[in-house]
C-alpha cells in the first residue's frame, strides 16, 4: 500500500514540476500568453479615498470584477471647502451612495491594472446652513458620474489609484430654502483625488 502511494506521489510531482507554468504556456497560435490573453478570474477588494478623510468625512467601497469590467459600491461623506460654497452659506456636507461600473483599457486590462474609465449613478443627502446661524437645511439630489484614473500596482494586493470625475445633478432639489435664504445646488461638480486599493 505504502509503495503504491509513494509511486503515485512521485508521478504527480514529476508531472507538476515538468509542466510549464500557466503564464508560460503557449496559446493555440504558438505565442506565449501575455496579460492581454491571460485567462480572467474574479477579483474582489476595497478602496480608501484620501479626499473625504481630508475634509473630516469618510469613504468606503467594495468592488468585484472580472476580465476588463468592475462593479463598485461606494459610501462616502465629504465636507465642501468654504471656497467651494456660495457666499453667505457654510458647513456644507454631503453623504453619497453610489453604484459605478468601470472598464479597464490598455495592455494590462485583463489584470485590472492601468487606465480605467467608468460611470454610474449617485444619491446625495446634503446639509447646509447660513453663515451665523445654527439651523441646517437638508436636501437630496441624484447625479450621474463619469470619470477615470490609473490603477498602479505596488504589490500583489496593494495599489494606488489617482482619479478624477465629473458629477452632473439630474434630479432632486435645486433651490433650497436655508433659514429664509435660497441656496442653489450647483449642476456640475468636478472632483479629483487618489485612492489606496486592496485587491484579492
N, C-alpha and C positions, 0 to 999 in steps of 0.2 A: 504493500500500500504506500509506504513512505517512498519507495523507489519510483513508483508511478507518479507520485506528487512532485518529486524532485525533477523528473523528466519533463512534466508538464510546465512547471515553473521556469525551467531552463529554456524551453521552447518559446514561452511567452516573452521572456526577457530578450532572447535573440531577435524575435520579431519586432519588439518595441525599439531596441537600440539600432537595428539595421534599417528601420523605416525612417525616411527623411521627415523632418519637422513639417507641420502643417503649412507654415508660411513659405516653405521652400519647395512645396510640391509644384509640379508643372501642371498647367492648365491643358485642356484638350488641344489647344493650338500650339502647345510646346513652349509656352512662355511661363516664367515664374509668376506666382501671384504677387500683385502689387497691392497697396492699400485700396486702390480703386476696385480691385477684383476680389479682395478678401471676403469670405462669407460673413454676412452680417449676423449680429447677435443683439439681444436686448440689452440695453444699458439703462440703469436707474441711478438717480442721485439727487443732490440738493445743491442749492446755491445761496450764498450770503452776499447781499449788496451793500457797498460801503455808504452810499448816499443817505439812505434812510437813517442809519445809525448816526451819521454825522449831524443830522438835523434833530436828533433826540427821539427818533422813532425806532422802527424795527422792520425786518424783512425776512421772509421765509418762503422757500419754494421747493417743490418736489417735481421731478420730471421722469419720464420714461420715453425711451426712443429706440428705434431700430433702423438700420440702414442709414438713409440720409435725413430721416424725419424724427422730430422730437416734440412731445407734448408737455407743456409746463402748466402747473397751477401755482399761483402766487398770492400771498397775503402780505401786505405792507402798510406801514404808517409813515408818512412824511410830514414835516412842518415846513411851510414855504418861507424862505428868507424874506426879510422885510422889504428888500428892494424889488421883489417879485410880486408884492401885494399892492393893490391900488391904494392911492393916498387916502388917508382917513380911516383905514382898516388895519387890523393886526391879528396875530396869533392864528393864522390860517393853518388848519391841519386836515389832512385827508387820509382816510383809511381806504385802501384799494384792494379789490378782489378780482383777479384776472385769470383767464384761461387763454393760453397762447400756443401757437404752433410754429416751430422753427424748421428750416431746411438748410442743410449744410451744403457748401459748394467747394469746388477745388479737388486737389489730388487726394486729400485725406478725409473726404466727406463721409465715406463708409465707416470711418473710425470716429466720426462726430468730433472732428478737430478742424481748426482753421476757420475760414469765413462762414458766417451763417446770416440768414435773413429770416425775419419772422413777423408775425402779427396776430391779432386776436381782439377780444372784447374785454372791457373792464367795467366794473361797477365802483363808483366813488361815493363814499359817505364823508362829507366835509363839514367843518365848522369854521366860523369866523366871527369877529366882533369889531365894533367901532373902537377907535382909539379913545382911551379914557373911560371906557365902560367895562362892565363885568359880565354882561349878558351875551351869550353866544347865540348865533343863528345857525341852524343846521339845515343842510340841503343835500340832495342826491343828484348824481349825473351818471350817464352811460357814455363811454368813449370807445373809439376804435383806435388801435395802436399798430404802428408799423415801425420796425427798427432792424438793427443788425449789429454784428460785432465780430470778435475774433476769439475763438477758444484756443488758448495757448497752453499745451500740456506741460506741466512741470515734473510730475511723477506719474506713476501708473494710475493713481486715484485722485490726484490734485491738479487743478488747472486754474489759470487766470482768464478772465473774460471781460475785456474792455468793450463797452457798447454805447450806443446812442439810439434814441427813439423819438417819435413824434406822436402826440396824443391829440385826437380831434373829438371834441364833445359832440355827440349826435342826439342826445336826449337828456331829459331831466330839467332841473331848474336853471334858468338863465339869469333872471333878475330876482335877487334875494333881498327881502326886507330885513335890514340889520339895525334894530333899535331906531326905526324911523328913517333910515338912510338906505338907498338902494346900492347893492353891490352886484356887479355884472361878472358872471363867471366867464373867464377867457375861453374862446372857442378852440384855440390852438395852444398846446403846451409842449415845448421841446424839453428833452432830458438827456443827460449823459452821465455815466459813472463807470465803475468796474466792479465785477463780482469775483468772488472766490468760490470755485465749484469743487464738489466731491462726487466722483462717479464710480460705479461698481458694475 
